[in-house]
């Protein structure tokens, strides 16, 4: 049977943009990935719309058939206003009406959601958290973010900033020095912090965290020590989450979080820090978790409210 | 489970909406009840007749002043059923009795039997019986009992675990033994109930997203989101005492008592005062009193306690983003302490949150226990599982403290 309704999903990151057209069950039909337009929010928004056009052409449908849209945004989204905040990686995004722009292009059935929340949804729908009602997706990469699933539902907080764990008071004591606007946990485990730690401990050849992982494979002792330290900070954040929320599973994702060299170190560190067991696992969907979650969420919206699809068919 | 037949669900829905209207709008006439509930006059007559037979409603007078015939006014009968709320604290045991409309009839408290275990359970039964007897309430009229307790109830053994401040409850079937003495008792974490108390009748009314941070003998957290408590996978959500803040999370005391609680729980405050060179004190309260009297060592310990509490609050805010943070517990309710916490938090968090101190103070737990006991009683009479419960109205009469 020919599909009559589609959705469009995108996962916007600081360095790359992934997009997909999915069927009414949220299953991805076609997808692409591009470097994020560096010129800022307005260009990025146009880029998202252009991705939809390209994908529609690939699938051989009018882009208007993709009536339901879900876009993952790397920031906190206020549930009442739709305002985006805490997005240092995309210039101008906080002052740009993303939702308004997308509705102008795609119609009313557009939603935006925090990217890590969508990764959590993806793992819950199709990944390693499918059996869980209470879980978290811990994204570690350039920064640190958290998606929370409580009683089978996304948990966004009063202002949409639940899980903004960059601010966790885990790391160097924030009250003993000049308190800065950015978060303490991220200052210990963000990619810049890891590279900086490597240099401070006498390492020389690393420009990126990927370099450090490569050096680790070659037996570099400084790299091993740096990852040990990083894993201890991450373990403290995991203990914090477990104490507060008593989760069944914490999924590790993001470019650094999925590396076994990191999460195995965290796993080994946990028993000494917490008397009850804590289950952690690497993301099964990897760097596609956010996109898969977005497609799944758009598909769910389409099934619950197919009206948008009917409108599209009338055209 | 088979679903009930449609007719019985409809009847139950009618009964529930009439009951809710009586709960929120008493005294009220049959005509006004019919208007509010949009039920037919005939259905209304049937429901009211049934309620009268069950002793749930009573006539309290007639409408007056308006043109036309006067009408009988009804309210929920105080004899319709009673509920008991119990708060078993490490230091104090509190018991309260309320009627089906949420009117608090009596309340009593005494120091918790320090021997703990079976002695504490005997004390609970004795105090509850006395309260009921003094109010001429036969035990059979008490239809729902909820008890607030520290720690986590093990659903298999009925024991109370992770409650180091009351001895001997971790190897007793508390649920079973109290059931034999008082009838079925529902146990719930004390912080969760204190939070529900504040939502029902305290400083957190009409707020959807609340974190309640309690600091006293121990430290605990209750989370309420979109009308529900967050309990976690094993009922251990909010065990904030185990946050890796304030000390070395790898040391033995941290693993046993919790890293944060070892520092800012009552014994931690006393210990840190002594370690900092303070003279002997019996309780953390004395440390706070001395700080106010100008003792610089005590002031330092209090400031440090506030700083660590603010760090814990910052972890809560970063993780769950509450709309309101309530500080409770014997230390948390001190206004000077809450001010210190708020000041540190302003430095720490880019997104400060509104902070209030508990208005129910040490009654928060027992008030929360009453609210849950009432909700359970209402559900037993009128519950349709699929219906979301409306919030209870505030009690119409303040407590009659004994």
Contacts between the chains, C-beta under 8 A, distances in Angstrom:
chain1	res1	chain2	res2	distance
A	133	B	233	7.5
A	134	B	232	6.1
A	134	B	233	4.8
A	146	B	319	7.2
A	148	B	319	7.8
A	148	B	320	7.8
A	150	B	225	7.0
A	150	B	230	5.9
A	151	B	228	7.1
A	151	B	230	7.8
A	155	B	225	6.8
A	155	B	320	7.2
A	156	B	321	7.5
A	157	B	209	6.9
A	157	B	320	5.9
A	157	B	321	2.5
A	157	B	322	7.2
A	158	B	208	7.4
A	158	B	209	4.2
A	158	B	321	5.4
A	158	B	322	5.9
A	158	B	323	3.7
A	158	B	353	8.0
A	159	B	321	5.7
A	159	B	323	7.8
A	159	B	351	6.9
A	160	B	321	7.3
A	161	B	321	4.6
A	161	B	351	6.1
A	162	B	319	6.6
A	162	B	320	5.2
A	162	B	321	4.0
A	163	B	319	6.7
A	163	B	321	7.8
A	164	B	318	5.8
A	164	B	321	7.3
A	164	B	351	7.9
A	165	B	318	5.3
A	165	B	319	6.4
A	166	B	318	7.6
A	167	B	314	6.7
A	167	B	317	7.5
A	167	B	318	4.1
A	167	B	348	8.0
A	167	B	349	6.4
A	167	B	350	6.4
A	167	B	351	7.9
A	168	B	314	7.6
A	168	B	315	5.7
A	168	B	318	5.0
A	168	B	319	7.3
A	169	B	245	6.7
A	169	B	311	4.5
A	169	B	314	4.8
A	169	B	315	5.8
A	169	B	318	7.8
A	169	B	348	6.5
A	170	B	244	7.2
A	170	B	315	7.6
A	174	B	311	7.9
A	174	B	347	7.9
A	174	B	348	6.0
A	175	B	307	5.9
A	175	B	310	8.0
A	175	B	311	7.5
A	175	B	344	6.5
A	175	B	347	6.6
A	175	B	348	6.9
A	179	B	347	4.9
A	179	B	348	6.5
A	181	B	350	5.8
A	183	B	318	7.4
A	183	B	350	8.0
A	236	B	244	4.6
A	236	B	249	6.8
A	239	B	242	7.0
A	239	B	243	7.6
A	239	B	244	5.2
A	239	B	249	6.9
A	240	B	243	5.7
A	240	B	244	6.5
A	240	B	315	5.5
A	240	B	319	7.2
A	241	B	319	6.6
A	242	B	242	8.0
A	243	B	239	5.2
A	243	B	240	6.0
A	243	B	241	7.7
A	243	B	242	4.2
A	243	B	243	5.2
A	243	B	258	7.9
A	244	B	221	6.8
A	244	B	223	7.8
A	244	B	237	6.7
A	244	B	238	6.7
A	244	B	239	8.0
A	244	B	240	6.5
A	244	B	243	7.6
A	244	B	315	7.1
A	244	B	316	6.6
A	244	B	319	5.5
A	244	B	320	7.0
A	245	B	230	6.9
A	245	B	232	5.7
A	245	B	237	5.2
A	245	B	319	7.3
A	245	B	320	7.7
A	246	B	231	7.4
A	246	B	232	2.4
A	246	B	233	5.2
A	246	B	234	5.8
A	246	B	235	7.2
A	246	B	236	4.2
A	246	B	237	4.1
A	246	B	238	7.9
A	246	B	239	7.2
A	247	B	232	7.0
A	247	B	233	6.2
A	248	B	233	4.4
A	272	B	250	5.6
A	273	B	244	6.5
A	273	B	249	5.2
A	273	B	250	6.7
A	274	B	242	6.9
A	274	B	255	7.7
A	275	B	255	5.1
A	275	B	256	7.7
A	276	B	236	7.5
